[in-house]
């Protein structure tokens, strides 16, 4: 017969499942640490890019409020340039990817490992957006109204007369039809 062990004996003796669970917990903690380290590295690279853009954003006139730069924390950290364009890290976490959201989907405006290349791409984007804003702000004058030519007032016929004429014509047609049918019978 199999011996039954007391609960105290089981606790003192390591079991395979308990060892496997302990090992799995340690591995999960290591992976979590790696993920956190990768995320911290992404945020650090985006902060480097953000600092490189400081001089560009200082040149934007005070009245232009199109751009709202900031780093968002989330599943994938992003450096937002405005409400539709941002810089994120590529899959290898070493390449910068400058993308814009459009109504047709997300498009990649630039991709590079180099900060100066990305600063140039953002500079071009900002310049285009500012020109678009200028074009939108220009008020086109309304065409001058031409003087109205003297037009004779149009006489309107009342719908009552049209109805009365139609009713009389229908009544005459019905009376004529009845007369023709009566004459045929004779």
URMO-V66908 format. One line per field, one symbol per residue. phi: phi as a letter, one per 40 degrees, with the letter a starting at -180 (. if undefined). burial: 1 if it has 24 or more other ideal C-beta (glycine too) atoms within 12 Angstrom, else 0. Layout:
# URMO-V66908
phi->???
burial->???
This chain:
# URMO-V66908
phi->.cccccdcccccccbccccccccccccccccccccccccccccccccccccccdccccccdcccbcbbcicbcadbcbbccacbbabbccccgbbcbcbbcbcbhcbccaaacccccccccccccccccccdccccccccccccccccccbccccbcccccccccccccccccccccccccccccc
burial->000000000000000000000000000000000000000001101100110110011001000001101010000011111100111110001001111100000000110000100110111011001100000000000000000000000000000000000000000000000000000000
